[in-house]
Amino acid sequence: MSRLQEWERRTGPTLTALAVTALLALVLEAAWNLAAGPIAVIDYTVWVLFVADYAVRVRLATRRWEFVRGHPLDLLAVIVPAFRSLRLIATVARVSAVSRRGSAEQVIARTVLIALTVVLAGAAIGVEAERAAPGATITTFGDGLWWALTTVTTVGYGDRIPITPEGRVVGGILMIVGIASMGAVSAAITARLIRDSEIEDPDENTLRLQRVERELARLVSLLESKRHEGR
């Protein structure tokens, strides 16, 4: 294990807990309309720690430029502190890579976790952006959560819609995350089915293939006979 991997293994749980703390602070601020001062202190404290962690990881990497290019979410999470949900997403992605999680079940769980994170953060940010706007329909955290859920699942009832530019940007992100999540889950399920099929008895797979070939030949013969009858 390299020094970088050892550092990531040791700091992953701590940084994940810090990211969850920042996310919960954002949700509480939106849900109860708390004062921004204490929340900002928590938020930027977490951000500073993530910046320090990223700097250490870049220093420990043997190929630093390749590390930066291979971890775009981590970089975005430290250069754009306003995107609080990205810190949790980046941490989940990093811990997952270090832990070598590759099974379909873990891909699904990771995708659901990221989607839920974005829903919570999107709801909170949407409420903060829309709450004071004239004619807004997203004024409470309940409204924001309902809107985020219907948007990320691509249902879109239309009873709650963003009217501010920031709210619409958040809505667009939620749509993209929803479509990507469905694609990731579908791909993971397909990979699992293919893997299960590959580890079955090879003779059984051969018999299945032969049955399929016979059935296709029968259908072709039937079509040919129908074509000749039509003449």
C-alpha positions in Angstrom: 0.0 0.0 0.0 1.4 3.4 -1.0 1.6 6.4 1.3 -1.3 8.0 -0.6 -3.5 5.0 -0.2 -2.6 4.7 3.5 -3.5 8.4 4.0 -6.8 8.0 2.2 -7.7 4.9 4.2 -7.0 6.7 7.5 -8.7 10.0 6.7 -11.7 8.8 4.7 -14.1 8.1 7.6 -13.2 11.4 9.3 -13.7 13.5 6.2 -16.9 11.6 5.4 -18.2 12.5 8.9 -17.2 16.2 8.4 -19.0 16.3 5.0 -22.1 14.9 6.5 -21.9 17.5 9.3 -21.7 20.3 6.7 -24.6 18.8 4.8 -26.8 18.5 7.9 -25.9 22.1 8.8 -27.1 23.2 5.3 -30.4 21.3 5.7 -31.0 22.6 9.2 -30.4 26.2 8.0 -33.0 25.8 5.3 -35.5 23.8 7.4 -35.5 26.2 10.4 -34.3 29.3 8.8 -31.3 29.5 11.2 -28.8 32.3 11.3 -26.2 32.0 8.6 -23.3 32.9 10.8 -22.8 29.7 12.8 -23.6 27.6 9.7 -21.0 29.4 7.7 -18.4 28.8 10.4 -19.1 25.0 10.2 -19.2 25.1 6.4 -15.9 26.9 5.9 -14.2 24.9 8.6 -15.0 21.7 6.8 -14.0 23.3 3.5 -10.6 24.3 4.9 -10.0 20.7 6.2 -10.9 19.3 2.7 -8.5 21.8 1.1 -5.7 20.6 3.5 -6.5 17.0 2.7 -6.5 17.5 -1.0 -3.1 19.3 -0.8 -1.6 16.4 1.2 -2.9 13.9 -1.3 -1.5 15.8 -4.3 1.9 16.0 -2.5 1.8 12.2 -1.8 0.8 11.3 -5.3 3.7 10.0 -7.4 2.1 11.4 -10.6 0.5 14.6 -9.4 -1.0 15.8 -12.7 -2.5 12.5 -13.4 -4.0 12.5 -9.8 -5.5 15.9 -10.4 -7.0 14.8 -13.7 -8.3 11.6 -12.2 -10.1 13.2 -9.3 -12.2 16.1 -10.8 -14.9 16.0 -8.1 -12.3 16.3 -5.4 -10.8 19.4 -7.1 -14.2 20.9 -7.7 -15.2 20.4 -4.1 -12.2 22.4 -2.9 -12.2 25.2 -5.4 -16.0 25.8 -5.3 -16.8 25.8 -1.6 -20.5 26.9 -2.2 -21.2 23.4 -3.6 -21.5 21.7 -0.3 -22.9 18.5 -1.6 -19.9 17.9 -3.8 -17.7 17.4 -0.7 -19.7 14.4 0.4 -19.9 13.0 -3.2 -16.1 13.4 -3.6 -15.4 11.7 -0.3 -17.7 8.8 -1.2 -16.0 8.4 -4.5 -12.6 8.5 -3.0 -13.3 6.1 -0.1 -15.0 3.8 -2.6 -12.0 3.7 -4.9 -9.6 3.1 -2.0 -11.7 0.3 -0.6 -11.9 -1.3 -4.1 -15.6 -1.5 -4.1 -16.6 -3.0 -7.4 -19.6 -5.2 -6.9 -23.0 -4.4 -8.4 -24.6 -4.1 -4.9 -22.0 -1.5 -3.8 -22.4 0.5 -7.0 -26.1 0.7 -6.4 -25.7 1.6 -2.8 -23.1 4.3 -3.7 -25.4 5.7 -6.4 -28.4 5.9 -4.1 -26.3 7.6 -1.4 -25.1 10.2 -3.9 -28.6 10.8 -5.2 -30.0 11.2 -1.7 -27.2 13.7 -0.8 -27.9 15.8 -3.9 -31.6 15.7 -3.1 -31.1 17.0 0.4 -28.6 19.6 -0.7 -30.7 20.6 -3.7 -33.8 21.0 -1.5 -31.9 23.2 1.0 -30.2 25.3 -1.6 -33.5 25.6 -3.6 -35.3 26.9 -0.5 -32.6 29.4 0.2 -32.7 30.7 -3.3 -36.5 30.8 -3.7 -37.8 31.7 -0.2 -37.8 35.5 -0.6 -38.6 35.6 -4.3 -42.0 37.2 -5.2 -44.5 34.5 -6.3 -42.3 31.7 -5.1 -43.9 28.3 -4.6 -40.8 26.8 -2.8 -40.8 28.6 0.5 -40.3 25.8 3.1 -38.0 22.9 3.4 -40.9 20.5 2.9 -41.7 22.3 -0.4 -38.1 22.0 -1.4 -37.8 18.4 -0.5 -41.0 17.5 -2.5 -39.7 19.5 -5.5 -36.3 17.9 -5.3 -37.7 14.4 -5.1 -40.1 14.9 -8.1 -37.3 16.5 -10.1 -34.6 13.9 -9.5 -37.1 11.1 -10.3 -38.0 13.0 -13.5 -41.7 13.0 -12.5 -42.1 16.8 -12.3 -45.6 17.4 -11.1 -45.3 21.1 -11.7 -46.9 22.1 -8.5 -43.6 23.5 -7.2 -41.3 25.2 -9.7 -38.2 27.4 -9.2 -38.4 31.0 -10.5 -34.9 32.3 -9.6 -31.8 31.6 -11.8 -30.1 29.8 -8.9 -33.1 27.6 -8.3 -33.3 26.6 -11.9 -29.7 25.7 -12.0 -30.2 23.4 -9.0 -33.2 21.9 -10.8 -31.1 21.2 -13.8 -28.5 19.5 -11.7 -31.2 17.4 -10.0 -32.5 16.3 -13.4 -29.0 15.2 -14.6 -28.4 13.4 -11.4 -31.7 11.5 -11.7 -31.0 10.4 -15.2 -27.4 9.4 -14.4 -28.5 7.5 -11.3 -31.1 5.4 -13.2 -28.4 4.7 -15.8 -25.9 3.6 -13.2 -28.3 1.3 -11.4 -29.4 -0.3 -14.7 -25.8 -0.8 -15.7 -25.0 -2.4 -12.3 -27.9 -4.7 -12.5 -27.1 -5.8 -16.0 -23.4 -6.4 -15.0 -24.6 -8.5 -12.1 -26.8 -10.6 -14.4 -24.0 -11.1 -16.9 -21.6 -12.1 -14.2 -24.0 -14.6 -12.7 -24.5 -16.0 -16.2 -20.8 -16.4 -16.7 -20.1 -18.3 -13.5 -22.8 -20.9 -14.3 -22.0 -24.3 -15.7 -20.5 -23.8 -19.2 -22.3 -26.9 -20.5 -25.6 -25.4 -19.5 -24.8 -22.2 -21.3 -23.9 -24.2 -24.4 -27.2 -25.9 -24.3 -29.0 -22.6 -24.0 -27.2 -21.2 -27.0 -28.0 -24.3 -29.0 -31.7 -24.0 -28.1 -31.7 -20.3 -29.1 -30.0 -21.2 -32.5 -32.6 -24.0 -33.2 -35.5 -21.6 -32.4 -34.0 -18.9 -34.7 -33.6 -21.5 -37.5 -37.2 -22.6 -37.0 -38.5 -19.0 -37.2 -36.4 -18.3 -40.3 -37.8 -21.5 -41.9 -41.4 -20.5 -41.0 -40.9 -17.0 -42.5 -39.5 -18.5 -45.7 -42.5 -20.9 -46.0 -44.9 -18.0 -45.5 -43.1 -15.9 -48.1 -43.4 -18.7 -50.7 -47.1 -19.3 -49.8 -47.7 -15.6 -50.5 -46.3 -16.0 -54.0 
